């Protein structure tokens, strides 16, 4: 199970009142919410391994160089106009390192990579695990990693973690009329305001799906647009030709990396008494209450039976 961690802790922060505080007054609603998400997902899916995929660089410069509008609206700006960091609510910022520490104490590795987003970590790790993979995210761009042949699915949390959609190829076909491997080209054409992708003028979901259904991919669509005898209608033809530079850059921006130098995920460790004591101290210090207890119980319930089966008979 690969967690798009920022997607989850932002959802926890906005879904739970920030009146939940540690004894020192630090808000801990996002920490507690994320722990409850882990407990819920671990109980439902019983994963052999969990990785908290991290944004070491939430807006890599190489993506901005390709497409300057990429996530530009999410950036705080100094009075000098220099982009500095992603806008994060004041009550969330101090919780982010606590979330990383809590996950580490639970035996869930926090994994990031230089000049890479959590999406790129996920795109790489789906190929490092020999078996089914569940990707937990509220980001539609990760639909591109769905692969029925390898058992790669997305648990899409747009309606909430408790009401998530299980996204496989049939779900993507039913929702968009395309195959998962076409999602990058689909997103580039229809655009995505949340990521600063302008899209191709006049091409929305329906037209993008029709074009991909007929031609297969953007490269073939672009060639057809340049061919006046093709079936593409005048307006989308003109838009596609005028957007050729954007298309070439945006495809590289939207496609997640799968080549990061990351080790394969390791199975969840047995939750030792020493680890439990350390986590309990942490949870008490930060007032994590029942959320901490539920996370520990869920992980123990997943790991202990598997460990017991692996023990040689006496």
C-alpha positions as CSV (number, residue, x, y, z in Angstrom):
1,X,0.0,0.0,0.0
2,X,1.5,3.3,-1.2
3,X,0.2,6.4,0.6
4,X,0.2,9.8,-1.2
5,X,0.9,11.2,2.2
6,X,0.3,14.9,1.6
7,X,-3.0,14.2,-0.1
8,X,-4.1,12.4,3.0
9,X,-2.8,14.8,5.7
10,X,-4.4,17.8,3.9
11,X,-7.7,15.9,3.8
12,X,-7.3,15.0,7.5
13,X,-6.6,18.7,8.3
14,X,-9.6,20.1,6.5
15,X,-11.9,17.3,7.7
16,X,-11.2,17.4,11.4
17,X,-11.4,20.6,13.6
18,X,-8.1,22.1,14.5
19,X,-9.4,22.5,18.0
20,X,-7.8,19.1,18.7
21,X,-4.6,20.1,20.3
22,X,-1.6,18.6,22.1
23,X,-1.0,19.5,25.7
24,X,1.3,22.3,24.6
25,X,-1.4,23.8,22.4
26,X,-0.1,22.5,19.0
27,X,-2.9,21.5,16.7
28,X,-2.9,17.7,16.0
29,X,-6.0,17.2,14.0
30,X,-4.1,16.2,10.9
31,X,-1.8,13.8,12.8
32,X,-4.8,12.1,14.5
33,X,-6.8,12.0,11.2
34,X,-3.9,10.5,9.3
35,X,-3.5,7.8,12.0
36,X,-7.2,7.0,11.7
37,X,-6.8,6.7,7.9
38,X,-3.9,4.3,8.4
39,X,-6.0,2.2,10.8
40,X,-9.0,2.1,8.5
41,X,-7.0,1.2,5.4
42,X,-4.8,-1.4,7.1
43,X,-7.9,-3.1,8.6
44,X,-9.7,-3.2,5.3
45,X,-6.9,-4.2,3.0
46,X,-4.4,-6.0,5.3
47,X,-1.3,-4.9,3.3
48,X,1.9,-6.7,3.6
49,X,3.8,-3.4,3.3
50,X,2.9,0.2,3.7
51,X,5.0,3.1,2.4
52,X,4.3,6.8,3.2
53,X,5.4,8.5,-0.1
54,X,6.6,12.0,0.5
55,X,7.0,15.2,-1.5
56,X,10.7,16.0,-1.1
57,X,10.0,18.5,-3.8
58,X,6.3,19.3,-4.3
59,X,7.0,21.4,-7.4
60,X,10.3,20.2,-9.0
61,X,12.1,22.9,-11.0
62,X,12.4,20.6,-14.0
63,X,8.6,20.5,-14.3
64,X,8.3,24.3,-13.8
65,X,11.0,24.7,-16.6
66,X,8.8,22.7,-18.9
67,X,5.5,24.3,-17.9
68,X,5.9,27.6,-15.8
69,X,2.2,27.5,-14.9
70,X,2.6,24.1,-13.1
71,X,1.1,24.5,-9.6
72,X,1.9,28.2,-9.8
73,X,-1.4,29.2,-8.1
74,X,-0.4,27.1,-5.0
75,X,2.8,29.1,-4.3
76,X,3.3,31.7,-1.7
77,X,5.2,34.7,-3.0
78,X,7.5,37.1,-1.2
79,X,7.1,40.8,-1.8
80,X,10.0,40.4,-4.3
81,X,7.8,38.1,-6.3
82,X,10.1,35.1,-5.8
83,X,8.3,31.8,-5.4
84,X,9.2,30.3,-2.0
85,X,7.0,27.5,-0.9
86,X,3.6,25.8,-1.1
87,X,0.8,27.5,0.7
88,X,0.3,25.5,3.9
89,X,-2.1,26.6,6.7
90,X,-0.3,27.8,9.8
91,X,-2.1,25.2,11.9
92,X,-0.9,22.4,9.6
93,X,2.8,23.3,9.1
94,X,3.9,22.1,12.6
95,X,2.0,18.9,12.2
96,X,3.9,17.7,9.1
97,X,7.1,16.7,10.9
98,X,5.0,15.0,13.6
99,X,3.2,13.0,11.0
100,X,6.5,11.8,9.6
101,X,7.8,10.9,13.1
102,X,4.5,9.1,14.0
103,X,4.7,7.0,10.8
104,X,8.3,6.1,11.4
105,X,7.6,5.0,14.9
106,X,4.8,2.8,13.6
107,X,7.3,1.0,11.2
108,X,5.9,2.8,8.1
109,X,8.8,4.2,6.1
110,X,8.6,7.8,4.9
111,X,10.1,7.7,1.4
112,X,10.9,10.7,-0.8
113,X,13.5,11.5,-3.4
114,X,15.4,14.7,-4.6
115,X,13.6,16.7,-7.3
116,X,10.7,14.4,-7.1
117,X,7.1,14.5,-5.9
118,X,5.3,11.8,-4.0
119,X,3.6,10.8,-7.3
120,X,7.1,10.0,-8.7
121,X,7.9,7.9,-5.7
122,X,4.6,6.0,-6.2
123,X,5.3,5.7,-9.9
124,X,8.6,4.1,-9.1
125,X,7.6,1.8,-6.2
126,X,4.6,0.2,-8.1
127,X,7.4,-1.4,-10.2
128,X,9.5,-2.4,-7.2
129,X,6.9,-4.6,-5.5
130,X,6.3,-8.1,-6.7
131,X,2.6,-8.4,-6.2
132,X,-0.7,-6.3,-6.0
133,X,-0.4,-2.7,-5.1
134,X,-3.0,-0.3,-3.7
135,X,-2.2,3.4,-4.2
136,X,-4.1,5.7,-1.8
137,X,-4.6,9.2,-3.1
138,X,-7.0,12.0,-4.0
139,X,-5.0,12.9,-7.1
140,X,-6.5,11.8,-10.4
141,X,-3.1,11.9,-12.2
142,X,-2.2,8.6,-10.5
143,X,-4.9,6.9,-12.5
144,X,-2.1,6.5,-15.0
145,X,-0.5,3.8,-12.8
146,X,-3.6,1.5,-12.8
147,X,-2.7,-1.8,-14.3
148,X,-5.1,-4.8,-14.0
149,X,-2.4,-7.2,-15.3
150,X,-0.2,-6.4,-12.3
151,X,-3.0,-5.8,-9.7
152,X,-2.2,-2.1,-9.4
153,X,-5.3,-0.2,-8.3
154,X,-5.9,3.3,-6.9
155,X,-8.0,3.8,-3.8
156,X,-9.3,7.3,-4.7
157,X,-10.2,9.4,-1.7
158,X,-12.0,12.3,-3.3
159,X,-15.2,11.4,-1.4
160,X,-13.3,10.6,1.8
161,X,-11.1,7.7,3.0
162,X,-14.1,5.9,4.3
163,X,-16.0,6.2,1.0
164,X,-13.1,5.8,-1.3
165,X,-13.5,4.5,-4.9
166,X,-11.5,1.4,-5.9
167,X,-10.2,2.4,-9.3
168,X,-9.3,-0.3,-11.8
169,X,-9.3,-0.2,-15.6
170,X,-13.1,-0.8,-15.7
171,X,-13.6,2.2,-13.4
172,X,-11.5,4.4,-15.6
173,X,-13.3,3.2,-18.8
174,X,-16.6,3.8,-17.2
175,X,-15.7,7.3,-15.9
176,X,-13.7,8.7,-18.8
177,X,-14.1,6.3,-21.8
178,X,-10.3,5.7,-21.9
179,X,-7.8,3.1,-20.8
180,X,-5.5,3.9,-17.8
181,X,-2.4,4.1,-20.0
182,X,-4.1,6.9,-21.9
183,X,-4.8,9.0,-18.8
184,X,-1.7,11.2,-19.3
185,X,-2.7,12.2,-22.8
186,X,-6.3,12.7,-21.7
187,X,-5.2,15.0,-18.8
188,X,-3.0,17.0,-21.1
189,X,-5.7,17.7,-23.6
190,X,-8.6,18.4,-21.2
191,X,-6.4,20.3,-18.7
192,X,-6.4,20.5,-14.9
193,X,-6.7,23.8,-13.2
194,X,-5.6,22.3,-9.8
195,X,-2.2,21.6,-11.3
196,X,-2.0,24.7,-13.6
197,X,-2.5,22.7,-16.8
198,X,-4.4,25.0,-19.3
199,X,-5.3,22.1,-21.6
200,X,-6.0,22.4,-25.3
201,X,-8.6,25.1,-26.1
202,X,-12.0,23.6,-26.9
203,X,-11.1,20.0,-25.9
204,X,-12.8,18.7,-22.9
205,X,-13.3,15.2,-21.5
206,X,-15.6,14.0,-24.2
207,X,-13.6,15.2,-27.2
208,X,-10.3,14.0,-25.6
209,X,-11.8,10.6,-25.0
210,X,-13.2,10.4,-28.6
211,X,-9.8,11.4,-30.1
212,X,-8.0,8.8,-27.9
213,X,-10.6,6.2,-28.9
214,X,-9.9,6.8,-32.6
215,X,-6.2,7.5,-32.6
216,X,-4.8,5.8,-29.5
217,X,-2.4,8.4,-28.2
218,X,-1.4,12.1,-28.4
219,X,1.5,11.4,-30.8
220,X,-0.9,9.9,-33.3
221,X,-3.5,12.6,-32.7
222,X,-0.9,15.3,-33.4
223,X,0.1,13.6,-36.6
224,X,-3.6,13.4,-37.6
225,X,-4.1,17.1,-36.8
226,X,-1.3,17.9,-39.2
227,X,-3.0,15.8,-41.9
228,X,-5.8,17.8,-43.5
229,X,-7.4,14.6,-44.8
230,X,-7.9,13.1,-41.3
231,X,-11.2,13.0,-39.5
232,X,-10.4,15.6,-36.9
233,X,-12.8,18.5,-37.1
234,X,-11.5,22.0,-37.9
235,X,-11.7,23.6,-34.5
236,X,-9.9,20.9,-32.5
237,X,-7.5,20.5,-35.4
238,X,-6.5,24.2,-35.1
239,X,-6.3,24.0,-31.3
240,X,-4.1,20.9,-31.4
241,X,-1.7,22.5,-33.9
242,X,-1.6,25.8,-32.0
243,X,-0.9,23.9,-28.7
244,X,1.9,21.6,-30.0
245,X,4.6,23.2,-27.8
246,X,2.3,23.0,-24.7
247,X,1.5,19.3,-25.5
248,X,5.1,18.3,-25.8
249,X,6.0,19.8,-22.4
250,X,2.8,18.9,-20.6
251,X,3.1,15.2,-21.4
252,X,6.5,15.1,-19.6
253,X,5.1,17.1,-16.7
254,X,2.0,14.9,-16.1
255,X,3.7,11.5,-16.6
256,X,5.0,10.3,-13.2
257,X,8.6,9.1,-13.0
258,X,9.3,5.3,-12.7
259,X,13.1,5.5,-12.6
260,X,14.0,6.8,-9.1
261,X,16.8,5.1,-7.3
262,X,14.6,3.6,-4.6
263,X,14.8,0.3,-2.8
264,X,11.8,-2.1,-3.0
265,X,9.4,-1.7,-0.1
266,X,9.9,-3.9,2.9
267,X,7.2,-5.9,4.7
268,X,5.8,-4.3,7.8
269,X,7.8,-5.3,10.9
270,X,6.5,-7.0,13.9
271,X,5.4,-4.3,16.4
272,X,7.7,-4.9,19.3
273,X,7.0,-4.0,22.9
274,X,9.9,-1.5,22.8
275,X,8.5,0.1,19.7
276,X,5.0,0.2,21.3
277,X,6.4,1.9,24.4
278,X,8.2,4.5,22.3
279,X,5.1,5.2,20.3
280,X,3.0,5.4,23.4
281,X,5.3,8.0,24.9
282,X,5.1,10.0,21.6
283,X,1.3,9.7,21.5
284,X,0.9,10.9,25.1
285,X,3.3,13.8,24.6
286,X,1.2,15.0,21.6
287,X,-2.2,14.0,22.8
288,X,-3.1,11.6,20.0
289,X,-5.6,9.7,22.1
290,X,-7.6,6.9,20.5
291,X,-6.2,7.6,17.0
292,X,-2.8,6.3,18.2
293,X,-4.4,3.3,19.8
294,X,-6.4,2.4,16.7
295,X,-3.4,2.7,14.4
296,X,-1.3,0.3,16.7
297,X,-4.1,-2.2,17.0
298,X,-4.7,-2.2,13.2
299,X,-1.1,-2.8,12.4
300,X,-0.7,-5.4,15.0
301,X,-3.7,-7.3,13.7
302,X,-2.2,-7.2,10.2
303,X,1.3,-8.2,11.1
304,X,1.0,-10.6,13.9
305,X,-1.0,-13.4,12.2
306,X,1.4,-13.2,9.2
307,X,4.4,-13.4,11.5
308,X,2.9,-16.3,13.4
309,X,2.3,-18.3,10.2
310,X,5.9,-17.6,9.3
311,X,7.3,-19.0,12.5
312,X,8.7,-22.5,12.2
313,X,6.8,-25.2,14.1
314,X,8.3,-26.3,17.4
